[in-house]
């Protein structure tokens, strides 16, 4: 019975650790990727823009766009400009930020966010009157693809500017700060509203090949943008989301520590009970000339062997559950609280192997001290004991 309990505790420890690490890392990666896929891993803006939703013109002095694009870590770039406004229907209205994009807009990347309709094709010539609304804004205003919507933009000391747009598609990032505000449209509309020249832009979104390289690439980009512009990481743009992401590290460490303690305590109990049950055998081995160290090694190795079925069972159940979640996403979350609508899974083989090896190694180390109980057993008394 004690062997079964020991194996069960190991299996549960493996399952909980695998699920905690894979979903925790998966959530961090999914949220960071969603942010970066919408606003770029790094954005370049004019120092005059600051936190304003209305773009200032990006300064060309010292700006080396080709140099940025030629960096080995950079996947692609896209230009944009933004302006704040209001969408109005007969029954309701919503404050929005129109993010104008050009022909270099990464439509393929944005397709990951689309839930209805299609991504318009933007060009440098003329005005494309199609826009993409977020699912949140579309639901609030009771709109769908192919519907028309009136947008109102105001400028200081000027009459409001009206634009009529056709809704081309609906997107959803699950990030509240984005879905509550942003619509995607033609940069030429923003240029017209903001009195920008045809070749001027409000900023550049820079996408990296690997999001983990953002800290290494950032200084390189700063050297290529001129002193009148500044670079901003996606993680700095939404610090509240980063604070939320950092909580995962604390939770992962805490849960794994608790599970390790539970596993180690149960394995130590298995070892102690094995020693008590086999006191007579220990006495016999000692009379035959076995040293305390040899006998301790036998019991420690045997206890670790008892763990193996638990390790296998835990990995099979844990990984099976995670694979099903990754494929079907049957566990849902509230995106307003978690920034994702389903539990993301990151099956990293290094962490998967590390959990099993780590539990075995820590258990082996923890068994050394209680195994010294064997040295206290007298061969004569042990043989009489039974």
Rosetta blueprint (number, residue, H / E / L):
1 X L
2 X H
3 X H
4 X H
5 X H
6 X H
7 X H
8 X H
9 X H
10 X H
11 X H
12 X H
13 X H
14 X H
15 X H
16 X H
17 X H
18 X H
19 X H
20 X H
21 X H
22 X H
23 X H
24 X H
25 X H
26 X H
27 X H
28 X H
29 X H
30 X H
31 X H
32 X H
33 X H
34 X H
35 X H
36 X H
37 X H
38 X H
39 X H
40 X L
41 X L
42 X E
43 X E
44 X E
45 X E
46 X E
47 X L
48 X L
49 X L
50 X L
51 X L
52 X L
53 X L
54 X L
55 X L
56 X L
57 X L
58 X L
59 X L
60 X L
61 X L
62 X L
63 X E
64 X L
65 X H
66 X H
67 X H
68 X H
69 X H
70 X L
71 X L
72 X L
73 X L
74 X E
75 X E
76 X E
77 X E
78 X E
79 X E
80 X E
81 X E
82 X E
83 X E
84 X E
85 X E
86 X E
87 X E
88 X E
89 X L
90 X L
91 X L
92 X L
93 X E
94 X E
95 X E
96 X E
97 X E
98 X E
99 X E
100 X E
101 X E
102 X L
103 X L
104 X L
105 X L
106 X L
107 X H
108 X H
109 X H
110 X H
111 X H
112 X H
113 X H
114 X E
115 X E
116 X E
117 X E
118 X L
119 X L
120 X L
121 X L
122 X L
123 X L
124 X L
125 X L
126 X L
127 X L
128 X L
129 X L
130 X E
131 X E
132 X E
133 X E
134 X E
135 X H
136 X H
137 X H
138 X H
139 X H
140 X H
141 X L
142 X L
143 X L
144 X L
145 X L
146 X L
147 X L
148 X E
149 X E
150 X E
151 X E
152 X E
153 X E
154 X L
155 X L
156 X L
157 X L
158 X L
159 X L
160 X L
161 X E
162 X E
163 X E
164 X E
165 X E
166 X E
167 X E
168 X E
169 X E
170 X E
171 X E
172 X L
173 X L
174 X L
175 X L
176 X H
177 X H
178 X H
179 X H
180 X L
181 X L
182 X E
183 X E
184 X E
185 X E
186 X E
187 X H
188 X H
189 X H
190 X H
191 X H
192 X H
193 X H
194 X L
195 X L
196 X L
197 X L
198 X L
199 X L
200 X L
201 X L
202 X L
203 X E
204 X E
205 X E
206 X E
207 X E
208 X E
209 X L
210 X L
211 X H
212 X H
213 X H
214 X H
215 X H
216 X H
217 X H
218 X H
219 X H
220 X H
221 X H
222 X H
223 X L
224 X L
225 X E
226 X L
227 X L
228 X L
229 X E
230 X E
231 X E
232 X E
233 X E
234 X H
235 X H
236 X H
237 X H
238 X L
239 X H
240 X H
241 X H
242 X H
243 X H
244 X H
245 X H
246 X H
247 X H
248 X H
249 X H
250 X H
251 X H
252 X H
253 X H
254 X H
255 X H
256 X H
257 X H
258 X H
259 X H
260 X H
261 X H
262 X H
263 X H
264 X H
265 X H
266 X H
267 X H
268 X H
269 X H
270 X H
271 X H
272 X H
273 X H
274 X H
275 X H
276 X H
277 X H
278 X L
279 X H
280 X H
281 X H
282 X H
283 X H
284 X H
285 X H
286 X H
287 X H
288 X L
289 X L
290 X L
291 X L
292 X H
293 X H
294 X H
295 X H
296 X H
297 X H
298 X H
299 X H
300 X H
301 X H
302 X H
303 X H
304 X H
305 X H
306 X H
307 X H
308 X H
309 X H
310 X H
311 X H
312 X H
313 X H
314 X H
315 X H
316 X H
317 X H
318 X H
319 X H
320 X H
321 X H
322 X H
323 X H
324 X H
325 X H
326 X H
327 X H
328 X H
329 X L
330 X L
331 X L
332 X E
333 X L
334 X L
335 X H
336 X H
337 X H
338 X H
339 X L
340 X L
341 X L
342 X E
343 X L
344 X L
345 X L
346 X L
347 X L
348 X L
349 X H
350 X H
351 X H
352 X H
353 X H
354 X H
355 X H
356 X H
357 X H
358 X H
359 X H
360 X H
361 X H
362 X H
363 X H
364 X H
365 X H
366 X H
367 X H
368 X H
369 X H
370 X H
371 X H
372 X H
373 X H
374 X H
375 X H
376 X H
377 X L
378 X L
379 X H
380 X H
381 X H
382 X H
383 X H
384 X H
385 X L
386 X L
